[in-house]
Every structure is written in C-alpha cells, then in structure tokens.
Amino acid sequence: MPSACVVTGYGPPDVLKWEDVPMPEPSATEIRIKVRVSGVGPTDLKIRRGDVQAVFPLPDPAVLGFETAGTVDAVGSEVSDVAVGDEVAALLPSLGGYGEYALAAAWTRKPPQVTWNDAGAMPSAVEAALGVLRQLGVAEGETLLVLGAGGSVGMVATQLAVRQGLKVIGAVGARDEELTRELGATPVLYGSSLLSNVREVADRVDATLDAAGKGGLEEAITLTGGTERVITLADEGARDLGVRFSVGTPDRAPDAVEIGMQLLASGELRLRSQQTIPMSQAADAHRLLEENHVHHKLLLEAAE
C-alpha cells in the first residue's frame, strides 16, 4: 500500500501521521500521479487546525495538499492527452498532495528545463496571483499595490503585473526590498508608516492585491479610494472592512498553471526560494510555518 501524511484529527502539527492509505483510483477523466514534490501552503495549516471546516471539509483519507508535481502513473479511460510516464504538475482542488500518489482532474506537462521543485511550487501561487489580477480588472498603465510582494503569491503577482504593463508598488519587509526591485517593482516598507511610504512614490493606487494578510488593508482602502478594487487572499478580517476575500474556484484562473509553466520554461518567471522536507515529516513543515522560522516556500519530497 502507498503511504501519505494523514490528518488524524483537527489540532496541532502532530496530528499529521505517516500512514498506509488505499491506492487512489482515477475516474474516467482523472489521472493518477506518482508524486515527486508537493507544496505546503498557509491554507493547509488552517485546514489542519479546523479553522475552515465549512469551506474545506476533510476528504477520506484526510490527505492535505493543493499542488503537486510528478509522473503520470495511471490514466482514466477518457484521458488521451497524457500517458503513463509523462511528467506533469497539477492543482488539486480536492487535496491529496501529501501522499505518494495523488489524483488530478486537470494537469499541465512539465518541460524538461523546469525543475521538479519549481513545478511543485508553482501551481497554487500562479493560480491565486493570476486569478486575483483578473478579478481586480487591472490594465496597462495602472498602478497596483501588492501587500506581501516578497511571498510566493506576491512575487508571481508582481511579475505578471509588470509583464502586463502596470506600475507595481510592493509592500515588503526590509529583507525583500532588493528582491522586489529585481522583479521590476518599487519596494516600500510594511508597518505603521505604510500609508506615507506609498505616498512617497505614488499619489494613489488603482488597485490593491493583499497576498500576505498581515495588515495594511485600511491603508490600501485609503490609497485606492475605496474597497471596490481591493482584494485579499489572506486577511480573514477583510469582510469587516468591506474588502473582498478571494478563494480559489474552478473559474478563477483555469489556465494559470499552463501559463505559469510556459513562463518557467522560458525563464520569464521567478519563484520564491524553496526548501524541501521529506514528505513523511510534513508535521515539521507545518511547525516551521506556524513558528515563522522559514523564509522559503516549503516542499514535501516523496521518497524515490
């Protein structure tokens, strides 16, 4: 039997246990992936703690993981565009990435020049970044404020917006100022002086994407002139301010992973630096994230 990190109950990281699970069987339109690497994200922690049960009920078996990259291991009877042995990356709306095998209903081929780590780290960040940029309706020549421009989603959003011809202002900590410049944006420091810091480089902004959820929404509303073009991916207090909280849906950016893979293959997309941890030690990955002891995208690596 294959193994997976299973959520044995809501609670601290230790509820994640490495256990034998049934081999998942693909439906007619699915593929089964033999996992190489899977990403760990903030929503995984919320699901494990039981914070979002109404939105993300646990599957059975309760295996987390919204994104993965690996080799096609089996295909459903109606699947014709990939074959066993093909290398792919996938978003997993129904979860399952923390296992040795995962089922996917949509996938993108991994070109040989894209590393496994980049392929596994890219899907969720690109889907969220592209999806919110579309929801904001940003256009060439506009000014976009990205809160958390040095994080996984913020970095991708910054680069996509710059490619689209926007002026991007990235709110970051001091350690990410140079990175933000390298991505083509103007860095400003987060914190109590955010409003004045932004106003030093722009009179106002046309739209704000909050990728961090660490404050700044009230300042963003002031700078943007209202809540209509302010969207957060992470601030759960946003609704109290009248700010839209965007969650992943099948129609938010269904082409995002394909677009992201093409940009990775051509060297036009830079991802956050990554740190790999054995998949069986997913609890350690959650612990590192919760204790803020890591400044990298965490990936779970399956044993070969």
RAQUIFEN-V104523 format. One record per residue. N is the residue number from 1. SS is DSSP state (2 for helix, 1 for strand, 0 for the rest). OMEGA is omega in degrees with one decimal (NA if undefined). BURIAL is + if it has 24 or more other ideal C-beta (glycine too) atoms within 12 Angstrom, else -. Layout:
n = {N:N}
ss = {SS:SS}
omega = {OMEGA:OMEGA}
burial = {BURIAL:BURIAL}
This chain:
n = {1:2:3:4:5:6:7:8:9:10:11:12:13:14:15:16:17:18:19:20:21:22:23:24:25:26:27:28:29:30:31:32:33:34:35:36:37:38:39:40:41:42:43:44:45:46:47:48:49:50:51:52:53:54:55:56:57:58:59:60:61:62:63:64:65:66:67:68:69:70:71:72:73:74:75:76:77:78:79:80:81:82:83:84:85:86:87:88:89:90:91:92:93:94:95:96:97:98:99:100:101:102:103:104:105:106:107:108:109:110:111:112:113:114:115:116:117:118:119:120:121:122:123:124:125:126:127:128:129:130:131:132:133:134:135:136:137:138:139:140:141:142:143:144:145:146:147:148:149:150:151:152:153:154:155:156:157:158:159:160:161:162:163:164:165:166:167:168:169:170:171:172:173:174:175:176:177:178:179:180:181:182:183:184:185:186:187:188:189:190:191:192:193:194:195:196:197:198:199:200:201:202:203:204:205:206:207:208:209:210:211:212:213:214:215:216:217:218:219:220:221:222:223:224:225:226:227:228:229:230:231:232:233:234:235:236:237:238:239:240:241:242:243:244:245:246:247:248:249:250:251:252:253:254:255:256:257:258:259:260:261:262:263:264:265:266:267:268:269:270:271:272:273:274:275:276:277:278:279:280:281:282:283:284:285:286:287:288:289:290:291:292:293:294:295:296:297:298:299:300:301:302:303:304}
ss = {0:0:1:1:1:1:1:0:0:0:0:0:2:2:2:1:1:1:1:1:0:0:0:0:0:0:0:0:0:0:1:1:1:1:1:1:1:1:1:0:0:2:2:2:2:2:2:2:2:0:0:0:0:0:0:0:0:0:0:0:0:0:1:0:0:0:1:1:1:1:1:1:1:1:1:0:0:0:0:0:0:0:0:0:0:0:1:1:1:1:1:0:0:0:0:0:0:0:1:0:1:1:1:1:0:0:0:1:1:0:0:0:0:0:0:2:2:2:2:2:2:2:2:2:2:2:2:2:2:2:2:2:2:2:2:2:0:0:0:0:0:0:1:1:1:1:1:0:0:0:0:2:2:2:2:2:2:2:2:2:2:2:2:0:0:0:1:1:1:1:1:1:0:2:2:2:2:2:2:2:2:2:0:0:0:1:1:1:1:0:0:0:0:2:2:2:2:2:2:0:0:0:0:0:0:0:1:1:1:1:0:0:0:0:0:0:2:2:2:2:2:2:2:2:0:0:0:0:0:1:1:1:0:0:0:0:0:2:2:2:2:0:0:1:1:0:0:0:0:0:0:0:0:0:0:2:2:2:2:2:2:2:2:2:2:0:0:0:0:0:0:0:0:1:1:1:1:1:2:2:2:2:2:2:2:2:2:2:2:2:0:0:0:0:0:0:1:1:1:1:1:0:0:0}
omega = {174.7:179.8:178.1:172.0:-172.6:172.3:-175.2:178.1:178.9:179.8:-177.2:-177.2:-176.5:176.4:175.6:-176.8:177.0:-172.8:170.5:178.0:176.8:174.5:179.2:-178.5:-177.8:171.4:-176.9:-174.8:-178.0:168.6:172.0:-177.8:167.6:-167.0:168.3:178.2:175.1:-178.9:173.4:-177.9:-177.6:-179.3:177.1:-178.6:179.6:178.7:-178.4:-179.1:-177.3:-176.7:-171.9:-175.2:-177.1:-177.1:-176.7:174.7:-177.2:172.6:177.3:0.1:-172.5:-178.5:-179.2:173.3:-177.3:-174.5:-178.2:171.8:-179.1:-175.1:178.3:-176.1:177.9:179.9:176.5:-173.1:-178.8:-178.9:-177.5:-173.6:173.2:-179.6:176.5:-179.0:178.1:179.0:-173.3:167.7:-175.0:162.3:-177.4:-178.7:179.3:177.1:177.2:-174.7:-177.9:180.0:179.2:177.2:-180.0:176.3:178.6:176.9:175.4:-173.6:178.1:178.0:176.0:175.8:-176.8:-177.5:176.6:-178.1:176.8:-178.5:178.2:-179.6:-179.6:-177.3:-169.2:-165.2:-174.9:-177.5:-178.4:179.9:-179.3:-177.4:-178.4:-179.6:-178.3:175.5:177.4:178.6:177.9:-179.8:-177.3:-176.9:179.3:178.1:179.5:177.2:-178.4:172.0:176.7:175.1:-175.6:-175.6:179.4:179.3:-175.6:-179.4:-178.1:178.1:-178.9:180.0:179.3:-177.5:178.9:-179.8:177.7:177.9:-177.5:177.5:177.2:166.2:-176.1:172.1:-176.1:175.7:-172.9:168.4:-175.4:-176.4:-176.1:-178.6:-177.3:176.7:-178.3:176.3:-179.3:-179.7:176.5:-178.1:175.4:-178.5:168.9:-176.2:171.3:172.8:-173.1:-179.2:-175.1:-177.2:-179.2:178.8:178.5:-177.2:174.6:-177.1:179.0:178.7:178.7:175.5:-178.7:-177.7:178.8:172.8:178.1:-179.2:-171.5:-177.7:-176.9:179.3:178.0:-177.6:179.9:176.8:179.9:178.3:178.5:-177.0:-175.5:178.3:179.7:-174.7:-170.6:-177.7:171.8:179.9:176.3:173.1:-166.8:-175.3:-175.2:174.8:-173.4:-175.5:177.5:179.3:-177.4:-178.1:-179.6:174.3:-176.5:175.2:-178.1:174.9:-177.0:-176.1:-177.9:177.2:-174.3:-179.9:-170.8:-175.6:176.5:178.5:179.2:-179.9:178.2:179.8:175.1:-177.3:-178.8:178.8:-175.8:178.8:179.1:179.0:175.8:177.5:-171.0:174.7:-178.6:179.2:177.2:-175.9:-179.7:-179.1:-179.7:178.4:178.4:177.9:178.7:-179.9:179.4:-179.8:-177.3:-179.5:179.4:-179.0:-175.5:177.6:-179.4:168.3:-178.5:178.5:174.3:-175.5:178.6:176.8:179.8:NA}
burial = {-:+:+:+:+:+:+:-:-:-:-:-:+:-:+:+:+:+:-:-:+:-:-:+:-:+:-:-:-:+:+:+:+:+:+:+:+:+:+:+:+:+:+:+:+:+:+:+:+:-:-:-:-:-:-:+:-:+:+:-:+:+:+:+:+:+:+:+:+:+:+:+:+:+:+:+:-:-:+:-:-:+:-:-:-:+:+:+:+:+:+:+:+:+:+:+:+:+:+:+:+:+:+:+:+:+:+:+:+:+:+:-:-:+:+:+:+:+:+:+:+:+:+:+:+:+:+:+:+:+:+:+:+:+:+:+:-:+:-:-:-:+:+:+:+:+:+:+:+:+:+:+:+:+:+:+:+:+:+:+:+:+:+:+:-:+:+:+:+:+:+:+:+:-:-:+:-:-:+:+:-:-:+:+:+:+:+:+:+:+:-:-:-:+:+:-:+:+:-:-:+:+:-:+:+:+:+:+:+:+:+:+:+:+:-:+:+:+:+:+:+:-:+:+:-:-:+:-:+:+:+:+:+:+:+:-:-:+:-:-:+:-:+:+:+:+:+:+:-:-:-:+:+:-:-:+:+:+:+:+:+:-:+:+:-:-:-:-:+:+:+:+:-:+:+:+:+:+:+:+:+:+:+:+:+:+:-:-:+:-:-:-:-:+:-:+:+:+:+:+:+:+:-:-}
